[in-house]
Amino acid sequence: MNAPEKQSRALSYDPWRDFFSWENFFPADRAARQLPAVNISEDEKNYVVDVIAPGFKKEDFKVNIEDDVLTISAESKHESTEADEKKRYSRREYSYSSFTRSFKLPENTKDDGITATYADGVLKLNVPKSGQQVKATKQIAIK
């Protein structure tokens, strides 16, 4: 078999090989895929942190500030069962999602003025800037 044939065969799709591929069960970048995307921007008065986390509810999030470290975490559990007594199910579907992200805040932030809102799958945090650093330790309520 010549080189082009080998390359063609290597690139072909084999459903059994691809279905049972070890990488499909344990992908190398699995941890990176489970972390939500974060966009951080700033203007004259605030830093804005947008955490793109669809599928979560406002109640699933915890946002804390301690020692100038902003920690955002969420945990969601879902169990799906069908109540049909005529059938016996041998499988129940569970869904569990969680993440934690932490960010060191710049020295020009007012930690006690951070606000958070969650709408349409985006957790938005406003971190006010200050001429003088104001430290705080607290849990931030999400509106």
Backbone hydrogen bonds, N-H to C=O, Kabsch-Sander energy under -0.5 kcal/mol:
donor,donor_aa,acceptor,acceptor_aa,energy
6,K,2,N,-2.1
7,Q,3,A,-2.5
8,S,4,P,-2.5
9,R,5,E,-2.6
10,A,6,K,-2.4
11,L,7,Q,-1.7
12,S,8,S,-0.8
12,S,9,R,-0.6
14,D,12,S,-0.5
18,D,14,D,-3.1
19,F,15,P,-2.3
20,F,16,W,-2.1
21,S,18,D,-0.7
24,N,21,S,-0.9
25,F,21,S,-0.9
25,F,22,W,-0.7
26,F,22,W,-2.3
30,R,27,P,-1.5
33,R,29,D,-1.8
34,Q,30,R,-1.2
35,L,31,A,-0.7
35,L,32,A,-0.6
37,A,52,I,-0.6
39,N,50,D,-2.7
41,S,48,V,-2.5
43,D,46,N,-2.5
47,Y,127,V,-2.8
48,V,41,S,-3.1
49,V,125,L,-2.5
50,D,39,N,-3.2
50,D,48,V,-0.6
51,V,49,V,-0.6
51,V,123,L,-3.1
52,I,37,A,-2.8
52,I,50,D,-0.6
53,A,51,V,-1.0
53,A,121,G,-2.6
56,F,53,A,-1.1
60,D,57,K,-1.7
61,F,58,K,-1.2
62,K,73,S,-2.7
63,V,140,I,-0.5
64,N,71,T,-2.6
65,I,138,K,-2.5
66,E,69,V,-1.8
69,V,66,E,-1.4
70,L,68,D,-0.5
70,L,103,F,-3.1
71,T,64,N,-2.9
71,T,69,V,-0.6
72,I,70,L,-0.5
72,I,101,R,-3.4
73,S,62,K,-2.6
74,A,99,F,-2.1
75,E,60,D,-1.4
76,S,97,S,-3.1
78,H,95,S,-2.7
80,S,93,E,-3.0
81,T,79,E,-0.6
83,A,81,T,-0.5
84,D,82,E,-1.5
87,K,84,D,-1.3
89,Y,87,K,-0.6
93,E,80,S,-1.3
94,Y,92,R,-0.5
95,S,78,H,-2.9
97,S,76,S,-2.7
99,F,74,A,-1.9
101,R,72,I,-3.1
103,F,70,L,-2.5
105,L,68,D,-3.3
105,L,103,F,-0.5
109,T,106,P,-0.8
110,K,128,P,-2.7
111,D,109,T,-0.9
111,D,134,V,-2.5
113,G,110,K,-2.1
114,I,111,D,-1.1
115,T,126,N,-1.9
116,A,141,A,-0.7
117,T,124,K,-2.3
119,A,122,V,-1.9
122,V,119,A,-1.8
123,L,51,V,-2.7
124,K,117,T,-3.1
124,K,122,V,-0.6
125,L,49,V,-2.8
125,L,123,L,-0.5
126,N,115,T,-2.5
127,V,47,Y,-3.1
127,V,125,L,-0.6
129,K,45,K,-3.3
130,S,108,N,-2.8
134,V,109,T,-2.1
138,K,65,I,-1.8
140,I,63,V,-3.5
141,A,139,Q,-0.5
143,K,116,A,-2.7
143,K,141,A,-0.5
